Amino acid sequence: MRAGTEGWLAIALALSLPGFMLAQTMPGTAASQPAATSTSRAVASAPASAGGVSAPAGYILSPTDQVAVEVFGEDDLRTSGRLNPEGNLSVPLLGSIHLAGLTLTQAVSKLTELYSRDYLVNPKINVTLLSYAKRRFSILGQVNKPGSIEMPDSSPEGIDLLEAIALAGGYTRIASPERITVRRQSASGDQVFKVNAKRFTKGKGGGFLVEPGDTINVGESIF
């Protein structure tokens, strides 16, 4: 009888311990703790692409574009930065690598090949565009805020002429929208376009696309 009483007392004492109660009422808690730690590590090591921009298909990298390079499983090789004016990026182990003129897919192929030569076996690499190089156009003549203007990040390849004029503060009261010229530099030399903006209705299509580097001149009305 005494042995039985002592046994019951031992069981009651065990039930009163916090650790026992925790294990009994929360069976999954102990196992879930490593998972929580793993999750926090995954967030900390999330690919740099999480902060990237949506580049158009076939987008070609340019000097001063900002990119991130990730080598999966090799956190020490992760890097990000802007391509220098020559179009190069400093990459761990590889040094200065020329990426301007390549699409993101071509940049991945180039870095994969270079890392495979001497450093890694079957590396898995991701290249993400974080932000575009600052692309500008100039607008002169009869606008309220003439000067050099940055292209919106949402339209790095060009914007509608009427949007460009709006970014320059709109027309002055003596502007002549039908007397606009756009000068564009190309490999074959300068091109000059004469544009009648009176024929365009914003948002209706059929406008003129202003590209980075263009110079717009809005003429003056002749009274």
C-alpha positions as MATLAB code, in Angstrom:
seq = 'MRAGTEGWLAIALALSLPGFMLAQTMPGTAASQPAATSTSRAVASAPASAGGVSAPAGYILSPTDQVAVEVFGEDDLRTSGRLNPEGNLSVPLLGSIHLAGLTLTQAVSKLTELYSRDYLVNPKINVTLLSYAKRRFSILGQVNKPGSIEMPDSSPEGIDLLEAIALAGGYTRIASPERITVRRQSASGDQVFKVNAKRFTKGKGGGFLVEPGDTINVGESIF';
ca = [
       0.000    0.000    0.000;
       2.865    2.329    0.886;
       4.582    1.619   -2.445;
       1.390    2.455   -4.240;
       1.039    5.750   -2.390;
       4.615    6.744   -3.200;
       3.997    5.950   -6.862;
       0.975    8.203   -6.991;
       2.912   11.003   -5.274;
       5.674   10.735   -7.886;
       3.162   10.978  -10.698;
       1.477   14.018   -9.108;
       4.845   15.721   -8.670;
       5.767   15.105  -12.303;
       2.456   16.513  -13.490;
       3.080   19.702  -11.533;
       6.383   20.446  -13.284;
       6.146   23.244  -15.980;
       8.290   21.346  -18.408;
       6.065   18.330  -18.269;
       2.953   20.411  -18.747;
       4.502   22.201  -21.713;
       5.431   18.933  -23.363;
       1.985   17.505  -22.775;
      -0.097   20.489  -23.857;
       2.118   21.665  -26.742;
       3.562   18.566  -28.378;
       4.638   20.352  -31.548;
       6.342   23.309  -29.928;
       9.765   21.807  -29.322;
       9.951   20.436  -32.853;
       8.761   23.709  -34.314;
      11.540   25.791  -32.741;
      14.255   24.772  -35.258;
      11.798   25.458  -38.073;
      11.283   28.996  -36.805;
      15.039   29.504  -36.713;
      15.344   28.082  -40.212;
      12.650   30.451  -41.451;
      14.425   33.483  -40.056;
      17.635   32.375  -41.717;
      15.829   31.928  -45.011;
      14.510   35.461  -44.818;
      17.960   36.795  -44.016;
      19.440   34.944  -46.955;
      16.622   35.710  -49.359;
      17.799   36.358  -52.903;
      18.653   39.934  -53.770;
      16.011   39.660  -56.495;
      13.360   40.394  -53.850;
      14.075   44.087  -54.328;
      14.546   44.006  -58.069;
      12.595   45.780  -60.779;
      10.657   44.107  -63.535;
      12.934   44.371  -66.570;
      11.394   44.064  -70.044;
      12.041   40.791  -71.846;
      15.421   40.924  -73.521;
      16.494   44.018  -71.592;
      20.165   44.816  -72.270;
      22.299   45.977  -69.363;
      23.842   49.435  -69.587;
      26.585   51.246  -67.664;
      25.370   52.391  -64.217;
      22.525   49.863  -64.128;
      22.379   48.398  -60.612;
      22.389   44.613  -60.439;
      22.629   41.861  -57.843;
      24.504   38.589  -58.337;
      23.664   35.558  -56.229;
      25.461   32.212  -56.237;
      23.113   29.766  -54.565;
      24.641   28.062  -51.550;
      27.573   30.499  -51.535;
      26.532   33.504  -49.446;
      30.071   34.882  -49.433;
      29.883   35.332  -53.206;
      26.716   37.402  -53.171;
      27.216   40.968  -54.381;
      25.357   43.961  -55.734;
      26.356   47.268  -57.229;
      26.168   49.553  -60.226;
      28.030   48.784  -63.399;
      30.790   51.358  -63.765;
      30.858   53.788  -66.716;
      32.724   51.143  -68.729;
      29.974   48.603  -68.015;
      31.945   46.442  -65.565;
      30.912   44.960  -62.213;
      33.288   43.845  -59.465;
      32.434   40.209  -58.702;
      33.896   38.135  -55.829;
      36.780   35.881  -56.957;
      36.383   36.972  -60.580;
      37.275   40.646  -60.308;
      35.975   43.223  -62.789;
      33.608   41.588  -65.298;
      32.094   43.356  -68.302;
      28.307   42.911  -68.297;
      27.052   45.915  -70.267;
      25.570   44.922  -73.598;
      24.314   41.580  -72.243;
      20.810   40.509  -71.337;
      20.283   39.200  -67.812;
      20.246   35.645  -69.194;
      23.527   36.218  -71.021;
      25.049   37.705  -67.864;
      24.065   34.550  -65.957;
      25.678   32.361  -68.637;
      28.885   34.399  -68.599;
      29.267   34.318  -64.819;
      28.383   30.626  -64.692;
      31.121   29.866  -67.209;
      33.707   31.965  -65.383;
      32.958   30.487  -61.961;
      32.969   26.958  -63.418;
      36.476   27.309  -64.835;
      38.419   27.489  -61.603;
      36.198   27.893  -58.572;
      32.876   26.057  -58.467;
      31.308   22.862  -59.748;
      27.979   23.375  -61.492;
      27.237   26.779  -59.905;
      23.672   28.062  -59.830;
      23.678   31.793  -60.453;
      21.014   34.473  -60.575;
      21.453   38.030  -61.858;
      18.766   40.548  -60.973;
      18.255   44.116  -62.113;
      17.802   46.249  -58.990;
      17.424   49.637  -60.654;
      17.935   51.178  -64.051;
      20.744   53.498  -64.973;
      19.615   57.068  -64.864;
      18.444   57.828  -68.396;
      17.771   61.402  -69.360;
      16.428   63.521  -72.178;
      16.671   67.261  -72.715;
      13.884   69.647  -73.555;
      14.373   73.236  -74.677;
      12.285   76.075  -76.013;
       8.755   76.949  -75.030;
       8.169   74.806  -71.954;
       7.908   76.040  -68.376;
      10.817   73.984  -67.001;
      13.391   73.447  -69.746;
      16.470   71.362  -69.018;
      17.663   67.786  -68.559;
      15.012   65.415  -67.204;
      15.260   61.845  -65.932;
      13.197   59.144  -67.579;
      10.690   57.586  -65.150;
      11.890   54.253  -63.734;
       8.707   52.672  -65.055;
       9.612   53.623  -68.653;
      13.391   53.295  -69.032;
      13.242   52.758  -72.791;
      11.254   55.885  -73.584;
       8.125   57.910  -72.927;
       5.443   59.587  -75.007;
       6.248   63.088  -76.217;
       3.267   64.590  -74.388;
       4.412   62.975  -71.149;
       7.876   64.443  -71.704;
       6.371   67.895  -72.142;
       4.295   67.426  -68.989;
       7.474   66.547  -67.044;
       8.915   69.844  -68.273;
       6.007   71.767  -66.784;
       3.898   71.930  -69.921;
       3.846   74.485  -72.728;
       4.310   78.192  -72.258;
       1.517   80.420  -73.529;
       3.477   81.210  -76.687;
       4.448   77.608  -77.466;
       3.697   76.119  -80.849;
       2.969   72.372  -80.372;
       2.977   71.857  -84.140;
       6.572   73.112  -84.364;
       8.529   70.572  -82.309;
      11.830   69.024  -83.345;
      13.502   66.015  -81.748;
      17.220   65.411  -82.276;
      18.478   61.860  -81.744;
      22.009   60.504  -81.890;
      22.535   57.128  -83.500;
      25.398   55.038  -84.820;
      24.754   56.401  -88.297;
      24.722   60.032  -87.155;
      22.215   62.561  -85.870;
      18.570   62.231  -86.813;
      16.132   65.139  -86.642;
      12.378   64.533  -86.454;
       9.792   67.227  -87.018;
       6.726   66.541  -84.916;
       3.273   68.087  -84.858;
       2.124   67.373  -81.304;
      -1.253   68.990  -81.933;
      -2.227   65.795  -83.704;
      -1.613   63.650  -80.616;
      -4.067   62.961  -77.851;
      -2.462   61.684  -74.686;
      -3.302   58.074  -73.966;
      -4.893   57.489  -77.371;
      -1.789   56.159  -79.111;
      -0.221   57.415  -82.285;
       2.200   59.648  -80.398;
       5.945   60.051  -80.670;
       8.297   58.037  -78.441;
      11.023   60.083  -76.788;
      14.111   57.948  -76.171;
      16.957   58.415  -73.680;
      19.433   60.986  -74.971;
      16.911   62.788  -77.196;
      16.842   66.585  -77.299;
      13.423   68.156  -77.763;
      12.907   71.716  -78.909;
       9.443   73.248  -78.642;
       9.043   76.125  -81.087;
       7.430   79.497  -80.570;
       4.166   80.566  -82.115;
       4.421   82.982  -85.013;
       1.842   85.742  -84.666;
];
